[in-house]
Amino acid sequence: MPSFIYPLKGVYFFLTNPKVLWLKTVSPIALTLIFSAFSIGVSIKFLLPHQAEKLIEWHWPPWMSWFVSILSTVLESAILNLVFFALLVPMFQDAVFDATLEACGLHCIFEEEERREIPKLVLCWRSVRSTVLVTWYLIAVKILLLVFTLPLQLVPFLGTFVACYISGFPTAWSQRLHYDIELRGYRVSESYRHAKTNKWRYANFGSIAFALELVPIMNIVFVWTNIVGAALWVADDYRREKGLLPKKVDDPYPAAKAPTTTADMETAAFSAHVVDEQTPLLT
């Protein structure tokens, strides 16, 4: 399955598994709702009119001034939410990710993690490093890319697509760090090499996930469905690596193929002759 499908698959899985996932996300979603309403209100109340007035003072056409200001306000609100998510999400992200893997029936991942002979202190340090240093670094990269790609947002659809694709790789890598570091036992450098080897799959997943996180109001839910989608992606990769994916059943009655060699043609002719001799005529 193409990796860009998983963020959308995560939305469906999240909505259809309320008992497993909703209880783990009620508190963070409630906090995010409060903060998002605050950030959108502040942006509309103070940033939007101020930016529009400044552009009009610079002799921009009024319609363009308001269009650019509205677009900028949405992106500024998204940046504020990203900063808030950077503080809030790590507290609940691992629980949602692990619950999704368990809902997929992959308890063996956690059993392998327990059997792995890596000192707990080392795993703790890797977890802290990935959560505090790498995750924050990736969040900072996402914010910087969002700012630097702001001019692309002026080009409808195509510009937004390019901007999201540029931010796709760090978005996807941040979603898979928990699995790589804490469940798979990778070092941060090993996780990065794996991500770099599969950079196009990461970029495809991350571009859709990042686009969903830019949607005002709904990004409150999409930030969690992206985590679910990343876990589903990991689950399929794990099954593929372990040979756990169901194999394609062969057709018990395959379609006949035309003979391609002289020997095949002679065999077919002989079989037809025998059948004709053994089949009684219908009278």
Buried (B, 14 or more C-beta within 10 A) or exposed (E): EEBBBBBBBBBEBBEEBEEBBEEBBEEBBEBBEEBBEEBBEBBBEEBBEEBBEEBBEEEBEEEEBBBBBBBBBBBBBBBBBBBBBBEBBBEBBBBBBBBBBBBBEBEEBEEBBEEEEEEEEEBEEBBEBBBEEBBBEBBBBBBEBBEEBBEBBEEEEEBBBBBBBBBBBBBBBBBBBBBBBBBBBBBBEEBBEBBEEBEEBBBBBBBBBBBBBBEBEBBBBBBBBBBBBBBBBBBBBBBEEEEEEEEEEEEEEEEEEEEEEEEEEEEEEEEEEEEEEEEEEEE
